[in-house]
Amino acid sequence: MRTLSPRALFWISEASYVALALITGCFFAGSLASLLSQAVRTAPTRSWRNNWNAVCIAATYVLVFLVSITLCIRRRVAVRRRLQRISKVYTTVNRTQVPKQVREYISQEFSRACLVSYECQPRHIIHPGWGRPGTEYSGIRFRRALLDTIADIDAKAHLVIPSHPRLKPHARMLHHFRFILPLLPKDGDGFTSLHYYDSAIQLARTSHREPTEEEFLIGMLAANEIGKILNECRVEMLEDSSVRLTSPMA
């Protein structure tokens, strides 16, 4: 069930107060008019002249109105002053400032809240495409994490090969990173880490099901290996440039 915001509750409270005040004022004015008309009808002259009953009724209502307004204003001012005296900063409360029963109640409620929070933690729950709670991949969405590695590898590839083509939204990784393919070593089956990375990215892009933890690990290991090799190539390029600059010209 949706709960109302504090601002909405404030406006509802103010509107209710104004409506109650208007209704009370209408009844107040209606009863005054009724009593004054009755005082005129019951007077011997049936007029307002020398009608002391009407004067007493009007004076009584005026007095009640003034007393009511005074009490409302005094209460408003007292509440506002009391709220202004409340400190706006956090202060530590000592044991002597709070009764024992209040301290015990606060401790019990705090312990109950901690227990409820602990019992509500997920355990042994596996959500497809997300890391298992309690593991190093907890809270990681496999599909998003795999796709986020594309921009990082592309930036490193541009540092090694400045003429590297710009990344297109739906380009295959095997085709887009074809220029760095000779830099990557092959395994026993003749595949490089780029082949495994391409398969993981295609699965994350087009598959209707979420990637499994094993597929996520394969893709991340391949991405880390590609990034490591590109970093090594970048370091070698910088070292070669520094050697050329420091070596004497022939």
C-alpha positions in Angstrom: 0.0 0.0 0.0 1.4 3.4 -1.0 1.9 5.8 1.9 1.6 9.6 1.7 4.6 11.8 1.8 5.3 14.1 4.8 4.5 17.1 2.6 1.2 15.7 1.5 0.3 14.9 5.2 1.3 18.5 6.1 -1.1 20.0 3.5 -3.9 17.6 4.5 -3.5 18.6 8.1 -3.5 22.3 7.3 -6.5 22.0 5.1 -8.4 20.0 7.7 -7.6 22.7 10.3 -8.8 25.5 8.0 -12.0 23.5 7.2 -12.7 22.9 10.9 -12.2 26.6 11.7 -14.5 27.7 8.9 -17.2 25.2 10.0 -16.9 26.4 13.6 -17.1 30.0 12.4 -20.2 29.3 10.4 -21.9 27.7 13.4 -20.8 30.5 15.6 -22.2 33.2 13.3 -25.4 31.2 12.7 -26.1 30.8 16.4 -25.4 34.5 17.0 -27.8 35.5 14.3 -30.5 33.2 15.6 -30.2 34.4 19.2 -30.2 38.1 18.1 -33.3 37.5 16.0 -35.0 35.7 18.9 -34.1 38.6 21.2 -35.7 41.1 18.8 -38.9 38.9 18.4 -39.3 38.5 22.1 -38.8 42.2 23.0 -41.8 44.3 23.8 -41.1 46.8 21.1 -39.9 44.2 18.6 -37.0 46.4 17.6 -33.3 46.9 18.4 -34.0 50.1 20.4 -33.4 49.6 24.2 -33.0 45.9 23.6 -30.6 44.9 26.4 -31.0 41.2 25.6 -29.5 41.7 22.2 -26.7 43.8 23.7 -25.8 41.1 26.2 -25.9 38.4 23.6 -23.6 40.3 21.2 -21.2 41.3 24.0 -21.0 37.6 25.2 -20.2 36.4 21.7 -17.6 39.1 21.2 -16.0 38.2 24.5 -16.0 34.5 23.6 -14.5 35.3 20.2 -11.7 37.4 21.6 -10.9 34.8 24.3 -10.8 32.0 21.7 -8.5 34.0 19.4 -6.2 34.9 22.3 -5.9 31.2 23.4 -5.2 30.1 19.8 -2.5 32.7 19.4 -0.9 32.0 22.7 -0.8 28.3 22.0 0.7 28.8 18.6 3.4 31.1 20.0 4.2 28.7 22.9 4.6 25.7 20.5 6.8 27.7 18.1 9.0 28.9 21.0 9.3 25.4 22.3 10.3 24.1 18.9 12.8 26.8 18.5 14.5 25.8 21.8 15.1 22.3 20.5 18.7 21.9 19.4 19.2 21.2 15.7 22.5 19.4 16.2 23.0 15.8 17.3 23.9 15.5 21.0 24.8 12.5 23.1 22.3 11.6 25.7 23.7 10.4 29.1 22.2 7.8 31.2 21.2 10.4 33.8 19.2 12.4 31.3 16.9 9.5 30.4 14.8 7.4 32.7 15.7 3.7 33.1 12.5 2.4 31.6 13.1 4.6 28.5 16.7 3.4 28.1 15.6 -0.2 28.4 12.9 0.3 25.8 15.3 2.0 23.4 17.8 -0.9 23.8 15.1 -3.5 23.2 13.9 -1.7 20.1 17.4 -1.3 18.8 18.2 -5.0 19.4 14.9 -6.0 17.7 15.7 -3.8 14.6 19.2 -5.3 14.3 17.8 -8.8 14.6 15.1 -8.1 11.9 17.8 -6.6 9.6 20.0 -9.6 10.1 17.2 -12.1 9.4 16.1 -10.2 6.3 19.5 -10.7 4.6 19.3 -13.0 1.6 20.9 -16.4 2.1 21.4 -19.2 -0.4 19.5 -17.2 -3.0 20.6 -17.1 -6.6 19.2 -14.6 -9.0 20.0 -15.3 -12.7 22.6 -12.9 -14.0 23.7 -11.7 -10.6 26.6 -12.6 -8.3 25.8 -14.9 -5.4 25.5 -13.3 -1.9 28.7 -13.9 0.1 31.0 -14.2 -2.9 33.4 -11.7 -4.4 30.8 -11.1 -7.2 28.0 -10.3 -4.8 25.8 -7.4 -6.2 27.4 -7.5 -9.7 25.2 -7.9 -12.7 27.1 -10.1 -15.2 25.6 -8.7 -18.4 26.3 -5.0 -17.5 29.8 -5.8 -16.1 30.8 -7.6 -19.3 29.5 -4.8 -21.6 31.3 -2.2 -19.5 34.7 -3.7 -20.4 34.3 -2.9 -24.1 35.0 0.9 -23.6 38.0 0.2 -21.5 39.6 -2.2 -23.9 38.8 0.1 -26.8 40.5 3.0 -25.1 43.7 0.9 -24.5 43.6 -0.3 -28.1 43.6 3.3 -29.3 46.7 4.1 -27.2 48.6 1.2 -28.8 47.2 1.7 -32.3 46.2 5.4 -32.9 44.5 4.5 -36.2 42.3 1.9 -34.6 38.7 2.2 -36.0 36.0 3.8 -33.9 33.7 1.5 -32.0 30.4 0.9 -33.6 27.4 0.0 -31.4 26.8 -3.6 -32.7 30.2 -4.5 -34.1 31.6 -7.9 -33.3 34.5 -7.8 -31.0 36.4 -10.2 -33.2 36.1 -7.8 -36.1 36.5 -4.6 -34.2 39.7 -5.6 -32.5 41.1 -7.5 -35.5 44.2 -5.3 -35.5 45.3 -6.4 -32.1 44.7 -10.1 -32.8 48.4 -10.7 -33.8 49.4 -9.4 -30.3 47.4 -12.1 -28.5 48.8 -15.6 -27.9 46.9 -18.7 -28.9 46.0 -21.6 -26.8 46.2 -25.3 -27.6 43.0 -25.1 -29.7 44.3 -22.2 -31.7 42.0 -19.6 -30.1 43.1 -16.4 -28.5 41.5 -14.5 -25.6 39.8 -12.3 -28.1 37.8 -15.3 -29.4 36.5 -16.1 -25.9 35.8 -12.4 -25.2 33.8 -12.1 -28.5 31.7 -15.1 -27.5 31.0 -13.7 -24.0 30.0 -10.3 -25.4 27.8 -11.7 -28.1 26.1 -13.8 -25.4 25.6 -10.8 -23.2 24.2 -8.7 -26.1 21.9 -11.1 -27.8 20.9 -13.9 -25.5 17.5 -13.9 -23.9 18.8 -15.6 -20.8 21.2 -14.0 -18.3 24.9 -15.0 -18.4 25.9 -17.7 -15.9 28.7 -17.2 -13.4 31.0 -19.5 -15.5 30.4 -17.5 -18.7 31.0 -14.3 -16.8 34.3 -15.5 -15.5 35.4 -16.6 -18.9 34.5 -13.2 -20.4 36.2 -11.3 -17.6 39.4 -13.4 -17.7 39.6 -12.8 -21.4 39.0 -9.1 -21.0 41.7 -8.9 -18.3 44.2 -10.8 -20.4 43.5 -8.5 -23.4 43.9 -5.4 -21.2 47.1 -6.8 -19.7 48.7 -7.4 -23.1 47.7 -4.0 -24.3 49.2 -2.4 -21.2 52.5 -4.3 -21.8 52.6 -3.2 -25.4 52.0 0.4 -24.3 54.8 0.2 -21.8 57.2 -1.2 -24.4 56.2 1.6 -26.8 57.0 4.2 -24.2 60.3 2.6 -23.3 61.3 2.4 -27.0 60.4 6.0 -27.5 62.4 7.1 -24.5 65.4 5.0 -25.6 65.3 6.7 -29.1 65.1 10.1 -27.6 68.1 9.6 -25.2 70.3 7.7 -27.7 72.9 9.9 -29.6 72.2 10.6 -33.2 74.4 8.8 -35.7 
